[in-house]
Every structure is written in structure tokens, then in C-alpha cells.
Amino acid sequence: MQGLVKGLPENIPEALQSDKIAVFGGDSKGFDDPTIAADELWEVVLNNILKSMLGWGTEGNMDEIIRHGKWGLDGLVKFVTYFVEEQGMNAVLFEAKLEYLIEAIKKTSVTIDYQEISS
């Protein structure tokens, strides 16, 4: 996902701190609870946050989520990286939850590239 985010076209807007996705731009440790196991943390905290910010399955409007910057997808990448690398959470959990977003990022990049070529 990090490669996709870095490769986003320049005309994708920068996220604002007031954007829905901005919740991931802060300190990821604020979502951590060292008193519970990683699998329980996923069920109790992280899964719910991801659902509330990104929607269930294909219901979320990814056009509002796909944004550059600390308060955008860069923050989401940092959030996921923290829990996978620092807390040992299984990356597959995040991959399944972010699948629709990843597909939307790919489509956005392809659509914009095509529009630039055909202009």
C-alpha cells in the first residue's frame, strides 16, 4: 500500500485535519492498549475504527478518503505500519479491511494517467 500511496497523482488533494481519514494522522500509540493481546486489540479497537472511517466493504466513498499527506493516506500507512511492525499484528487483517480502498487507489491512478495521456 505504501508504494501506491507514494505513487498517487499530484492532483489528488492534500488531506486536512478535519477530513474523515485524518484520525489516522495522529499518534498511532493513542489507539494501542498494551494491556490486551494483539488479536483482542484488533477486535475491540482497530477493526471498529477502520469500519467507522472507511465503511463496511464497498460502502465507503473512497473519493473522500483518497488524499495526500500526514492527515491522509500517509497517516493511514503510518498507522498500519505501527501496528504490524511495532505490535506484531497480522498484516492480513489490515489487507482484508483495506482491500476496497486499495482497489480505489489503483483505479484513481489509472484513470488520472489515462486522462493525462488522452488530453
Secondary structure, 3 states (H helix, E strand, C coil): CHHHHHCCCCCCCECCCCCHHHHHHCCHHHHCCCCCCHHHHHHHHHHHHHHHHHCCCCCCCHHHHCCECCCCHHHHHHHHHHHHHHCCCCHHHHHHHHHHHHHHHHHHHHHHHHHHHHC
